[in-house]
Amino acid sequence: MNLARLLEGTARRIGDAPAITIGGDTWSYAELRARVHRLAGYMRARLPDAPGARVAIAMDNSPEYLLVMFAAWQAGFAIVPMNAKLHAREFAWIMENSGARMCFASPRIHAELKPETAHLEGLILIETAQGAIDKLDGKPIDVPVEVGIDDPAWLFYTSGTTGRPKGATLTNRNMLFMTNCYFADIDHLAGEDTLLHAAPMSHSSGLYALPHIARGSLNVIAQSASFSVDEVIEILGRHRNVTAFAAPTMIVRLLQSASALRDKASNIRTLLYGGGPMYVADLERALDTMGPRLLQLYGQGESPNTITCLSKPAHAQARAQGDVARYGSCGVARTGVEVRVVDPEGNDVKPGETGEVITRSDCVMRGYWNNPEATKTSIRDGWLWTGDLGAMDEQGYLTLKDRSKDLIISGGSNVYPREVEEVLLRHPGVAQAAVIGRPHAEWGEEVVAYVVAKPDAAVEQAALDKLCLDNIARYKRPREYVMVPDLPKNHYGKVLKTELRARSTGKDTPK
C-alpha cells in the first residue's frame, strides 16, 4: 500500500478538476500527479539505496508543499514536516534527530539553513523557489513504491513547549485510519468542496489534505505568510463549501471582523477547531456569528486529530438549549476509537470524576522516533496516555480540564486553570487570560492570572476579583492579576505556560 494512491485514484477519476490554487495559479489533479511522478523520480535517483528515508519539509504553505508530501510517499519515503516559523537551529535539530536525508526549504528558510545544516553529512538541501522543483531531473515513478502498512509515513514533531520536541512516528495505517475517520465523523466530501489552508500545513491543515485529495476537493492556499483575517474573509467570498482548520486563537481573531464574517458564513461548510482550549464565551460568539458550522476536534500529534469530536449538530443543539456543559466539552469518541478516563493506576474513574485521558485505536502512533523511554511512558498495553486531565459523563462526552502538568495544587486542593480562565473571560474587557501556579511557601502553589485587555478597555483588578468570587470557590481565585499586552505562544498558537511560570518566579524559561 502507499498513501500516494489517494492522489492516484482521484487523478484518474477527475484529472481535469482543479486540485490546488493560490492567487491566480491553479493546478489540476492530472498536473499535480505528473509533477509528483517526476519529483518522486528525482528523490529516488538521489537516494537509491535508502528505503524508508525521511524527507524533511521546511516550507511556507504553498502548492509545492503538497507536491513534496505526495512525491516522497510515491517514492516510498516518509516525510518530516516542520513548522516554517522555527529557528534554523530547531530545524537542524529535528533533521539530525530524524535522520532526514533530504530537505525541501522555502527560499528564505533555505538561506538560514545552509550554515546550520552543514554538519549533517549526506543531507540534500533543496531550495523550492518558484518553478525550481519542476527543473529537477529524474525518471518519473508512475506506480507508487509499495511500503508496509506499519512503516513510517509522517514524523510529527511535538511543539516542544517543555523541552526538545519528540517525533511521533505516524504510520501508513495511522494516516489511513485518520482519513477514513474524517469521512465517518466529519463530512462526506466531493469535488465541489474546498479546503482552505490558512493554518500551517505542517500540522492539522496538512493532515486534512489527505481526505480532501482522496475525494477531489480543491485546496486553496492563502498567500499570506501568516494568518490574515482579511485574506480569509476575501477567500470565503470567492469559494463555496469551504472547510478550514483553525486554532481557537485564529477564530477569536476572525470574530474581530464579525460583521464581514457573518456575511460570508453561508460559504463555510465546516470550521474545524482544536489544538488548544476554546473558551465558552468565544464559542458562543462564534456560533452566533457563523451558525452551526463549527466542529471541535480533540487529538494529539501522537493520535493525529482523532480522539474525540463535538459535531456540528451537537454544537447547534447545545447552543439552542443553553447547555454550557455540553458545548464546553470536546465531544465523544471518534468512530473506532476507544477513550477512557483513569486514575494513576489505570483504573476507570466514575462518571464526572477527573482523571487522565487515555485512548486506543489504529490512529495511535507507533512510538516516538528513536526514543524508547518516552514511548514506554506514553504507550502502555496499547493505550496512549495523553497527559490531559478530563472527566467523562454517562453519555460519553469528554470535558478536558487541563494538561496534567498545568494542574495547580494549592493548600492540598486542585485548581484547574481553565475553569478560572473561563470565568475571567466573562469580563467584557478581557481578550485573553492564562492562569498558572506559582510556588508558595505555605500553600505549595498560589494562583496567578495573566490577563490581556481588549483595545481601549479598562479592566480593574477589583472587578476581576469580584467576578471570580461570584463564580468559583475562594481558594481558586487568583492571588495576583498581571496585566500584559499579549500572552507568549508557540508557533501553533498555544499559550506557553512554561514561560509564564518562569516569568512569575523571575527565572529563565526552561529549555
C-alpha positions in Angstrom: 0.0 0.0 0.0 1.0 3.7 -0.3 -0.6 6.9 0.7 0.2 8.3 -2.7 -2.6 6.1 -4.1 -5.1 8.6 -2.6 -3.9 11.1 -5.2 -3.6 8.4 -8.0 -7.2 7.4 -7.7 -8.5 11.0 -7.8 -6.3 12.0 -10.7 -7.6 9.0 -12.8 -11.2 9.8 -11.9 -11.3 13.5 -12.3 -7.9 14.6 -13.7 -9.2 17.8 -15.2 -10.6 19.0 -11.8 -8.7 21.8 -10.0 -6.5 20.4 -7.2 -4.6 23.4 -5.9 -5.0 27.1 -6.3 -3.0 30.1 -4.9 -3.6 33.5 -6.2 -4.2 33.1 -9.9 -2.2 29.9 -10.3 -4.2 26.6 -10.4 -3.0 23.0 -10.9 -5.4 20.3 -12.0 -5.3 16.8 -10.4 -3.6 15.5 -13.6 -0.9 18.2 -13.4 -0.3 17.5 -9.7 0.0 13.8 -10.3 2.5 14.4 -13.2 4.6 16.7 -11.1 4.5 14.1 -8.2 5.8 11.4 -10.5 8.7 13.5 -11.8 9.7 14.7 -8.3 9.4 11.1 -6.9 11.8 10.0 -9.6 14.3 12.7 -8.6 14.1 11.7 -5.0 14.6 8.0 -5.7 17.5 8.8 -8.1 19.3 10.8 -5.4 18.5 8.3 -2.6 18.5 4.9 -4.5 19.6 2.8 -1.5 17.5 4.4 1.2 14.2 2.6 1.6 12.1 4.4 4.1 14.3 7.5 4.0 13.0 10.6 5.8 12.3 13.7 3.7 12.1 16.9 5.7 9.9 19.9 4.7 10.8 23.4 5.9 8.4 25.3 3.8 5.8 28.0 3.9 2.3 27.0 2.8 2.4 26.5 -1.0 1.3 24.2 -3.8 4.8 22.7 -3.6 4.1 21.6 0.0 1.5 19.0 -1.2 3.8 18.1 -4.1 6.7 17.2 -1.9 4.4 15.3 0.5 3.0 13.1 -2.1 6.2 12.7 -4.1 8.0 11.4 -1.0 5.3 8.9 -0.5 5.3 8.0 -4.2 9.0 7.2 -3.8 8.4 5.1 -0.7 9.8 7.6 1.8 8.5 9.2 4.9 8.0 12.9 5.5 9.1 15.2 8.3 7.0 18.4 8.1 8.4 21.2 10.3 6.7 24.5 11.2 8.0 27.2 9.0 8.4 29.6 11.9 11.1 27.5 13.7 14.6 28.8 14.2 17.2 27.4 11.9 18.8 25.6 14.8 15.5 24.0 15.6 15.1 22.8 12.0 18.6 21.4 12.1 18.0 19.5 15.4 14.8 17.9 14.0 16.6 16.8 10.8 19.5 15.4 12.8 17.2 13.6 15.2 15.0 12.1 12.4 18.0 11.2 10.2 16.5 13.1 7.3 18.4 12.6 4.0 16.7 15.3 2.0 15.1 18.6 2.9 13.0 20.9 0.8 13.0 24.5 2.0 11.4 27.8 1.0 13.9 30.4 -0.2 14.0 32.4 3.0 14.4 29.3 5.1 16.9 27.8 2.8 19.3 30.7 3.3 19.1 30.3 7.0 19.5 26.5 6.9 22.7 26.3 4.9 25.1 27.2 7.7 23.1 25.3 10.3 22.9 22.1 8.4 26.5 22.0 7.1 27.4 19.4 9.7 24.6 17.0 8.6 26.6 14.6 6.5 24.7 13.4 3.4 21.8 15.8 3.7 20.5 17.1 0.4 19.2 20.6 0.8 16.9 21.8 -1.9 15.5 25.4 -2.4 11.9 25.5 -3.5 12.0 28.8 -5.3 9.2 29.2 -7.8 9.5 26.7 -10.6 12.6 25.1 -9.2 11.1 21.7 -8.4 9.9 21.3 -12.0 13.5 21.6 -13.2 14.7 18.7 -11.1 15.7 15.7 -13.3 14.6 12.2 -12.6 12.8 9.3 -14.4 9.2 9.6 -13.4 7.9 7.0 -11.0 4.4 6.2 -12.4 3.5 3.5 -9.9 3.8 4.2 -6.1 6.5 2.2 -4.4 4.9 -0.4 -2.2 5.5 0.1 1.5 4.3 -1.7 4.7 1.1 -0.7 6.4 3.0 -0.1 9.6 6.0 1.6 8.0 6.5 5.3 9.0 4.8 7.8 6.8 4.9 11.1 8.8 7.2 12.0 11.7 5.2 14.6 13.6 7.5 16.6 15.9 5.7 17.9 19.0 5.8 21.6 19.7 8.4 21.2 22.4 7.0 23.7 24.9 8.7 21.9 27.8 11.9 20.8 26.1 13.2 19.1 23.0 10.4 18.0 20.6 9.7 14.3 20.2 9.0 12.7 16.8 5.7 10.9 16.9 6.0 8.2 14.3 2.8 8.0 12.3 2.5 5.0 10.1 0.5 4.5 6.9 -2.1 2.7 9.0 -2.4 5.7 11.3 -2.9 8.1 8.3 -5.4 5.9 6.5 -7.4 5.5 9.7 -7.4 9.3 10.3 -8.5 9.8 6.7 -11.4 7.3 6.9 -12.4 8.6 10.3 -12.8 12.0 8.7 -15.5 10.6 6.3 -17.2 8.8 9.2 -17.4 11.6 11.7 -16.9 15.0 9.9 -18.1 15.3 6.3 -18.8 13.3 3.2 -16.6 15.1 0.6 -16.9 15.6 -3.1 -15.3 17.6 -5.9 -17.4 20.7 -5.2 -15.8 21.0 -1.7 -12.9 23.3 -0.8 -10.2 23.0 1.8 -8.7 26.4 2.8 -5.1 26.2 4.1 -4.8 29.2 6.4 -3.1 27.3 9.2 0.3 25.7 8.9 0.4 22.7 6.5 3.0 21.1 8.8 0.1 20.5 11.2 -3.6 19.8 11.0 -4.2 21.7 7.8 -1.7 19.4 6.0 -3.1 16.3 7.7 -6.6 17.1 6.4 -5.3 17.5 2.9 -5.4 13.7 2.7 -9.2 13.1 2.9 -9.8 16.1 0.7 -7.4 15.0 -2.0 -8.8 11.5 -1.8 -12.3 12.9 -2.7 -11.1 15.5 -5.2 -11.7 18.7 -3.2 -10.0 22.0 -4.2 -7.1 23.0 -2.0 -7.0 26.8 -1.6 -3.7 28.1 -0.2 -3.7 31.5 1.4 -0.8 33.7 0.2 -0.1 35.5 3.4 3.0 34.3 5.3 0.9 34.4 8.5 -2.8 34.2 9.3 -4.6 37.1 7.8 -8.3 37.8 8.7 -8.9 40.0 5.7 -7.5 37.3 3.3 -9.5 34.6 4.8 -12.7 36.6 4.5 -11.9 37.5 0.9 -11.3 33.8 0.1 -14.7 32.9 1.7 -16.3 35.4 -0.6 -14.8 33.6 -3.7 -15.3 29.9 -2.8 -18.2 27.8 -1.6 -18.4 24.7 0.6 -15.2 25.8 2.4 -13.7 23.8 5.2 -10.7 25.1 7.2 -8.8 24.1 10.3 -8.2 27.0 12.8 -6.7 27.1 16.2 -9.0 28.8 18.7 -6.8 31.9 18.7 -7.4 32.2 15.0 -11.2 32.0 15.4 -11.0 34.8 18.1 -9.2 37.0 15.6 -11.8 36.3 12.9 -14.5 37.3 15.3 -13.0 40.8 15.5 -14.5 41.2 12.0 -17.8 39.6 13.0 -19.9 41.5 10.5 -17.9 40.7 7.5 -17.6 37.1 8.7 -21.3 36.8 9.1 -21.9 37.9 5.6 -19.6 35.1 4.2 -20.7 32.4 6.7 -23.0 30.7 4.1 -19.9 29.7 2.1 -18.4 27.9 5.1 -19.1 24.2 5.2 -17.1 23.3 8.3 -14.8 25.2 10.6 -12.7 22.7 12.4 -11.0 23.8 15.6 -8.7 22.3 18.1 -5.1 22.4 19.4 -6.0 24.4 22.5 -8.9 25.4 24.7 -11.8 27.2 23.1 -13.4 29.1 25.9 -17.1 29.1 26.2 -17.6 32.9 25.8 -15.6 32.7 22.5 -17.5 29.7 21.3 -20.9 31.3 21.9 -19.8 34.4 19.9 -18.6 32.1 17.1 -21.8 30.1 16.9 -23.9 33.3 17.0 -21.8 34.7 14.1 -21.3 31.7 11.9 -24.2 29.4 12.8 -23.9 25.6 13.1 -20.7 25.3 11.2 -18.2 24.6 13.9 -16.8 21.2 14.8 -14.3 20.6 17.6 -11.5 18.1 17.3 -9.5 16.6 20.1 -6.4 14.8 19.2 -2.6 15.0 19.6 0.3 14.6 17.3 0.5 11.1 18.8 -3.1 10.4 17.6 -3.5 13.0 14.9 -6.7 14.9 15.3 -8.5 11.7 16.2 -9.6 11.0 19.8 -13.0 12.8 20.2 -15.1 15.3 18.3 -18.0 17.5 19.1 -20.1 17.5 15.9 -21.8 20.4 14.2 -25.3 19.2 15.2 -24.1 18.7 18.8 -22.8 22.3 18.8 -26.2 23.6 17.5 -28.3 21.6 19.9 -26.2 22.6 22.9 -26.4 26.3 21.9 -30.1 26.2 21.4 -30.6 24.5 24.8 -28.1 26.7 26.6 -26.2 23.6 27.6 -22.9 25.1 28.5 -21.5 21.8 29.9 -22.2 20.1 26.6 -20.7 22.6 24.2 -17.9 23.2 26.7 -16.9 19.5 26.1 -14.8 18.1 23.3 -17.5 15.6 22.4 -17.5 11.8 22.1 -15.0 9.2 20.9 -14.4 9.1 17.2 -15.6 6.1 15.2 -13.4 3.1 16.0 -11.6 4.9 18.8 -11.7 3.9 22.5 -11.4 6.7 25.1 -11.2 6.2 28.9 -10.6 8.5 31.9 -8.4 6.7 34.5 -6.6 7.1 37.8 -2.7 6.8 38.0 -3.0 3.0 38.2 -5.1 2.8 35.1 -8.4 2.1 36.7 -11.5 3.8 35.2 -12.8 6.7 37.4 -16.5 7.3 37.9 -18.5 9.4 35.5 -17.9 13.1 36.3 -14.6 12.4 38.2 -11.4 13.8 36.9 -8.5 11.6 35.7 -6.0 11.2 32.8 -7.4 10.7 29.3 -6.1 7.6 27.6 -7.0 6.3 24.1 -6.6 3.3 21.9 -7.1 3.0 18.1 -5.4 2.4 14.8 -4.6 6.2 14.9 -2.2 5.9 17.8 1.4 6.4 16.8 3.9 3.5 16.6 6.0 5.4 19.2 8.5 8.3 19.4 11.3 8.2 16.9 14.5 6.8 18.5 13.1 7.4 22.0 12.1 4.1 23.6 11.9 5.6 27.1 9.4 8.2 26.1 7.5 5.6 24.2 7.3 3.3 27.1 6.0 6.1 29.3 3.3 7.2 26.8 2.1 3.9 25.4 1.2 1.2 27.9 -0.5 -2.0 26.8 -1.6 -0.3 23.6 -3.1 2.7 25.3 -1.8 6.2 24.7 -1.6 8.2 27.9 -2.3 11.7 26.7 -1.2 13.7 29.7 -4.5 15.5 29.6 -6.9 15.6 32.5 -10.6 15.3 31.9 -13.9 14.0 33.0 -16.4 11.9 31.1 -20.2 12.0 31.7 -22.5 9.0 31.5 -23.3 9.7 27.8 -19.6 9.5 26.9 -19.0 13.3 26.5 -15.4 14.2 27.5 -14.6 17.5 29.1 -10.9 18.4 29.3 -9.8 20.1 32.4 -6.1 20.8 31.7 -2.8 19.3 30.9 -1.6 17.3 33.9 1.5 19.5 34.1 -0.7 22.6 34.4 -2.8 21.4 37.3 -2.4 23.7 40.4 -2.4 22.2 43.8 -2.9 25.0 46.4 -3.3 24.1 50.0 -4.0 20.5 49.1 -6.8 21.4 46.7 -6.8 21.0 43.0 -7.3 24.1 40.8 -7.8 23.6 37.1 -6.6 26.8 35.3 -9.1 26.5 32.5 -12.0 26.8 35.0 -10.6 30.1 36.3 -9.8 31.3 32.8 -13.4 30.7 31.7 -14.6 33.0 34.5 -12.1 35.8 33.7 -13.1 35.8 30.0 -16.7 36.7 31.1 -15.4 40.2 31.8 -16.3 42.3 28.7 -12.9 43.9 28.6 -10.8 40.8 28.8 -9.4 39.4 25.5 -7.2 36.7 26.8 -6.3 35.0 30.1 -3.9 32.4 31.3 -3.7 31.0 34.8 -0.7 29.3 36.3 0.5 28.2 39.7 3.4 30.0 41.4 5.4 28.4 44.2 4.2 29.4 47.7 5.9 28.5 51.0 2.7 27.8 52.9 0.2 26.6 50.3 2.6 24.9 47.9 1.3 26.9 45.0 -0.8 30.1 44.6 -3.0 31.0 41.6 -1.7 33.8 39.4 -3.6 35.1 36.3 -2.1 36.8 33.3 -4.7 39.0 31.6 -4.7 40.7 28.2 -7.3 43.5 27.9 -9.2 44.3 24.7 -8.1 47.6 23.0 -9.2 50.7 24.8 -10.9 48.6 27.5 -10.5 49.4 31.2 -10.1 46.3 33.3 -9.9 46.8 37.0 -8.3 44.1 39.1 -11.0 44.6 41.8 -13.7 43.7 39.2 -11.8 40.6 38.2 -11.5 39.5 41.8 -15.3 40.1 42.3 -16.1 38.1 39.2 -14.1 35.2 40.5 -15.5 35.3 44.0 -19.0 35.4 42.5 -18.5 32.3 40.3 -15.9 30.0 41.8 -14.6 28.9 45.2 -12.5 31.4 47.1 -9.4 29.2 47.1 -9.5 29.1 43.2 -9.4 32.8 42.7 -6.1 34.3 41.6 -3.9 35.9 44.3 -2.5 38.2 41.7 -3.7 39.6 38.3 -0.8 40.5 36.0 -1.9 42.8 33.1 0.2 42.1 30.0 0.0 43.3 26.3 0.0 39.7 25.0 0.5 36.1 26.0 3.6 34.2 24.9 2.6 31.5 22.3 4.3 28.8 20.3 4.2 28.6 16.5 0.8 26.9 16.6 -0.8 29.5 18.8 -0.7 27.6 22.1 0.0 29.6 25.2 3.4 28.9 26.7 2.6 28.5 30.3 6.1 27.2 31.0 7.3 30.7 30.1 4.7 32.3 32.3 5.7 30.1 35.2 9.3 31.1 34.7 8.3 34.7 34.4 6.3 34.6 37.7 9.4 33.3 39.6 11.9 35.6 37.9 13.7 32.6 36.3 14.6 31.9 32.7 12.3 29.8 30.6 13.2 26.1 30.8 14.9 24.9 27.6 
